[in-house]
Amino acid sequence: MIFSFFYTLFLHLYLFCKLVQWKKYRKVIGARLAINFPKIEKGARKLIWIHAVSLGETRAVAPLIERLKKRPDPPLIVLSAATRTGHEERIEGADWQVYLPLDLPYIITRVVKRVRPDTVLITETDFWFHFQRAAKEVGAKLVLINGKMSERSYARYERFPFLARYLLTPFDRLLVQNEHYARRFQELGLSNISVTGNLKLDAAPGGNLTREQLGLKDEIVLTIGSTHDPEEKIWLEVLDLLFERFSHLKVILVPRHPERFDQVAALARCGRWSLGDNFKKHRLLLMDRMGMLTSCYAVSDLAFVGGSLVSGIGGHNIIEPIFFKTPVLFGPHMESQSELVELAKSFSAGIEVERGELSRVVGELIEHPQKRAELRECGEKLLLQSGGAVEKTFALL
């Protein structure tokens, strides 16, 4: 078919680009080509393949995996991710954690036929044509969990209906985060849709860092997390102003991608956690170690979630700081996380800040502890009233 031809051609071009950047992607390419993919023998047991995309989605499905494993006849679980951060997050209950093989038919079809999953759960929006088709061919049920659809994606599917036909109609069940997303799927002609809530609201992240380890006493700590280029440059200008005003302010900077750690360190000229630095000698500390973002949120008085100051990224999970009662700020470009923005605003549990207002808004929150306390209280109400997605998802599965 024409769609399959051009889709596969695009993936070959994608693979070629990654091979050109061999040094950067050499640790991942082999896994994405299914080299040394684990030998999986399910025997007579049921097997569920969960594809969780990246770190946030991997953490979000952890409570669901725990719930599935408590069944009298617990299934085997294969948990896949498409990113290094997602793959390296260890999830108790997952029998195998793998990179999702590249969605080329001669790779992914061979793997799926070997694994023979009974059910494939795909999270949020990470649709893969050949993976989904191969799953259906071996008789697996295909279910979308924690599903969502941004306004941009909805417009794309409306403009190119064949995308919905090939990517969405194979699903046996669509479990989505809210009524707003459910209507968008329905308007595209899809059925068998249920609203289950957002799994990320049931997945409390861990934190294993203390203020003592960071060399902190009574200082105010701001974590600027999940930043992308050029957000660090923007924040460095803002921090020059804030450091002049507040001598007790300490800042942790956590870039989203580890391959940018050296670049950001050269730009910021700050302390580096990997070198044993802390706040005894530095006001700005680069957290250049994987898996530490939520720990930084846990020890902070304020947090800013990046990927949101510039267009084209779509933002990241603004609920993570709220789990630690840390007031959260975010930029205006949160297109990929619109449901979380809507939720945070409905409870007054987060503040959207334009680039030019960062210094003023952060300064006011530093100066007025009561405003921070109000944000914390609103965040607690949000978590209390918005949970339950794991049980709803499990019941429908």
Phi, psi and omega in degrees: 000156185296316181301313181300319181298308184289325177297314179293323176299316179299318180294326176294322176295320177299314180297320179299317179298320179291323178293326176297324178263048189305316183300323183285323189246010187299329182285341185256327188301316180302317180293320179292339176269007177067022174288129183063028174299136187299147176280118186246117178245108184269343180059229182268359182278153173287147180229129178247127176258119179249123176255119190244012172064270188232197187298312183299317181289325178298315178294325183293327182274352181304313178296328178293319177298317178301318180293319179296323182287347179271358176297155176300329178240072188299135178281161167285144183238123168255123180246120181246156176219162179252356182235160179296318182295320178293319182291324185277352176282112183282127182244118179294134180104337176282122181286327176220135172243122189225160164284140173294121178301152179304140189280045173269136189302323182283353176257301188290324180295318179298318181294314182296320178296329179285319182283320181052064178292148174275328179219139174240123178252123179246131185268141169060267187219015188270078185270135181228115190301304184291324177300311181294319180294319179296321179298317179294323182294332178267008174089013181283147168281138183246119185231133171270128176241149182054034187293149175209166177211112180290163178299322180295316179294319179300316179296323180294316179293325177294321181287324180237081185302334181296334178296316177295322182297317184274328187261330188252323184295337178294346184289135176280333182208141178239113178253110191244166190284326183204172183297327180300313178291323179302318179297321180296318177296319179297319181292342175271005176091013182265153181227189182056049183252136176228145177265122184240352185091184186256118181301332182294342179277350178255358186252083180293122181285162179266162176215125184233033180238142179244158178294329178297319178299328180276356181077032183257151172236265183251016183289158172274130182245128175246124173258127176253103191252155174056042182279151175237160173293130010254031184297326178298319178297318179299313183291326179298323176295319179294319182294328175304318179288317183291321180294328176294323184278325189234102182290340183264011180274130174238145186229133173253127180250125184233094177297152183291320187249127184297333180292350179261001184304311182296320180298315181292322179298319178294324181288315187275337183051056186238178173289156180235127181300322182295340180263007179087009179285153172212194187276003176291332180241352186228148173264337179238125184236128176272120175274095186253048176223136184294148172077016185253000186299310182295329176296324177292318176301323185295330183259010187258157174264339178213153177219144171239130180259120186278194188071014189231356180270340180234152182284159175098353179253310174100000176086174180225187189290108181273357179275335183307312178297327182297328177303332182258015181060034179256119179305138188240139173241155177204160181277182185279351185256078183242040187300326182276354182232035187299326181292326179286324177296314179301318180293312181299318180292324181294334178257004185054040186257005179201161184235125174275130186232129173287156182307316183286351183255002185302311183298315182295312184293315179296319179300318179296321180289328176292319184287333188238091179303331181295325178294322176294320180296321179296320178295321178297317180297319179294324178295320178298320178295320179302310183294323183293321187263354188242009181275187175102001184294325182298312182293321178295317179295315181299316181299318181287327176295000000 
